[in-house]
Amino acid sequence: MVVALGAVVTAAVGGVVTDGGLLPDLHQLPPNDISARTAPRGRVVLTFASAVGNGGQGPLILHGTRDRRSTTMTVTQEIVQTDGTRVRVPIAGGMRYAPGGHSHWHLLQFAAFELRDPATGLLVSKGRKVGFCLGSRFAMDPPVPGAPAVPAINTDCGRFLPGLTRMRVGIDVGYADDYAAYLEGQYIDITHVPAGRYVVVHRADPQKRLVVGDRSDDVASTLIEIGARAGRGKVPSVTTLAKCAATSGAPDQPCVATAGP
């Protein structure tokens, strides 16, 4: 599932050169636990679980800071060097406190969810989730070289602490950050999507803001069949036909799978 980077990579971001940086590798896992359910205002949504692992040579470490006049933290990425030193580079985007059911700080636009036509690759519908609380939630399988026995980055992202002015989030080497299908925002609206076959596409770091060592495994997808509905607002059946691992496709295109009758 995961192959660690075979060489130390040199990166340049924001005018800062990191020569010999131990870079993370965001490995997008295919969408799973896919089904449909009803939502408020008569909508029908496609729900799914998602997960992004770090199969690189270094941890993904992100720092957010703000003054109390701003509601959004600016973000820098901390990169570990081979000699043990660390450098920080600025990252576009920010972190923002999400009240209500979340009640913690979110890194904005870390992932994107899409529903595409498997024949043409055209976008049919997309998810609206914009914020993610990153942490080392579970160990990847198979194990990744260099993974710590106990993750150092596993946080609740300042839960119930909207007044924080600093935040540290990320994913350790060999660990993944996951989101269950029942969580808020883990869906794509399919109210007006007709029955047929579609590809559910998940993209890690869709705007390519982060400094990573490999872009070939940022996208993964699952081919599904959405059944016919018995009536308006009724929930259709959803059948998973094939999963397409991130390493199977180009990073800027949905990985199109063909399976089933």
N, C-alpha and C positions, 0 to 999 in steps of 0.2 A: 504494500500500500504506500509506503513512504520510502524514499531513498534520500539519505542525507547528502548535502553538497559534497562533491569530491575535492573541491579546491577552495582556498580562501579567495574572496572576491573583493575587488576594489570598487568603491562606489563614490559618486560625487553628487551631492544634493545641496542646494542652497548655497553654493560656493564653498562648502566644507568637504574636503576630500578625506575619506576614511580608508587608508591603505592598510589592508590586512584585517578588515573588519570581519568578525564572526557573525554572519548575517542570518536572520531567520528565513524560513521558507514556509509561506502560507500554503497549506495543503487542504484544498476544499474537498470535503467528503460528499458523496452523492446525496441528494434529498431522500429522506426515508419517512416511514410512518405516514404515508400520504392518504388523505381521505377528504371528504366534503362534509360541510355542516352549514346550517342556517346561521345568519348573522342579523343584527338589528336592521330595521327598515326593509325587511323582505329580501335581503341579499343572500346569495349563496357563495361561500368561500371555500377555496382549496387549502387545507391545512397540511403542515409538514414539519418534520424535525430537521434541524440543520446543525452542522459542526464544521469547524475549521481547526486543523492541527498545525503544529510547527515542527516540520521535519528538517530544519536547517542546522547550522553549526552553532548558532547563537540564539539567545532568547529574544523575543519581541518585548521590548520594554518601552512604555509610553508614559510621559509625564504631562499632566495638565496643571496649569497655573492661571490664576486670575486675580484681579483686585476686586474689592467688594462692590464696585460700581458696575461691574459686568456680570451678566448671567452665564456667559460662555467662557470656558477655559481655553487658552491657547495650548498647543500641543507640541512637544519635542520628542523625538525618538532617541533613546540611548542605545548606542552601539558598542558592544564589547570588542576590544582589539585583541589580537593574538598575544600581545605583551602584557595583557591584563589591564591596560588603561581603558578609559571609556570616553567617548565623545558624544555630543548631542547635536542633532540636526533638526531644524524646524520642519513641521509637518502641516500641510494645509488642512483646514477643517477645525474641529474643536471637540470639547466635551461639554455636556449640558445636563443639568439635573432634571430627571423625569419624575414628576409627582404621580400621585394616584397609585395604581397597582405596582409600579416599578419602585418608586421612592429611592432611587439611587442615581449615580452619575453614569451617563452614556457617552461612549465614543461614537461620534456621528459618522454615518455612511461607511461602516466597516465592511458591509456585505450587501449584496443586491439579490433579489428574488424575481425570476421571470418565468412566464409561460410562453413558449414559442411553438410555431408550426414545425414539425419534424422534417417536412419535405423542403420548405423554403428557408427556414431559420428566422422567419419574420416574427416580430413581437406581437403576441396576442393580448397579454395583460401582464401587469407587474405588481410586485408588492410595494407597500407604502412604509414599511418599517425602516427607520433611519438610525436608531440608536442601539448600541450593544454594550453590555457590561462584560469586559474581557477577563478571563482567568484561566488557570490550568485546572480544568474540571475532571479530566480523566486521562490515563496514560494511553498512548497510541499502541496499536498492535499491527505489525510486529514492533518491538522496541526500537527506538532511535538511538544511535550511538551518541553518548554525551548527555543523555537524559538524567536529571538528578533523581535520586531515590524518593525524595520528598520535594514537591514543587515549591519554589520560592515565591511565585507570583500566583496567589490564589486569594482573591479579594471579593468583598461584597460591594465594592465600588461606592463606598460611603453611604450605605443604606441609612435612610432617615437623617442624613446630615447635609441638608441643602446649603448650609453656611460654609462648607469647606472651601478653601482657596487653593488647595493642592490635592492632586490625585495621581496615583501610580497604578497602572493596569498593564496587562500584557499576557503572554503565553510562554511558558518555559519550553525548552527543547524537549521534544518527545511527548508533549501533552497537547490536549485539544480543548477548545471551548465549544460547548454545545448548548442547544436550545430545544426544548421539547415542543411537540406540535401543539400542545394546549396553551402555550404562553401567548400573551398579547403580541400581535404583530406578525405571528408566524403563519401568514396566509397570503393568498392572492385571490382577488375578487373574480369569480367566474359566473356572475349572475347572468351575463349575456353571452357566454361562451357556449357554442353548440356542442353536441356530442361528437366524439371523435378522438383521435390520437394526438397527444401533445407531449412536448418535452418540458419538464420542470428544470430550470437552470438556476444554479446557485453560483454566485461570483464572490470571491474574497477580494477585498480592496479594489472595487470596480474602477475607481478613479486613479489607481496606481499612485497613491500618495506616499506609501510606506517604502522604506529601504529594505528590499528583500533580495535574496540571491538567486531566485528561480521564479519565473513567471509561467512556466509551462503547466503547472498544476493548480492554478488559481480558480479554475472553472470545472464544475462537475454537474452531471445532469441525470435525470431519470425519465424514461419513456413511460407514459401512462395512457390508459384508455378511460375517457369520461363517458359514462353511459347516458342513455336517453332519460329524460325526466318525465315523471308521471303527470306533472302539471306545474304551473307557475309557482316558483318559490320552493318546489320540492327538491330534495337532495338527490343528486345522481350517484350512481355507483362509480367507484374509482378503482381501477385495476392497474397494478404495477407490472409492466411488461419486461423492462430491462433497466439495469443501472449502468451508467457510463462513468468510469473512474476518471479523476481529473487528469491523469497522465495520458489519456486516450485522445485528447483533442487539442486544438490550437487555443491559446489563451483568450483570443478575442472573438471566438465563435462558439455557439452552443455545440456540445458534443452530441451528435445525432446517433441514436442507437436504433437498430431494427430487430424486433423480436416478436414472438407470438404469431398466431395464425393470420 
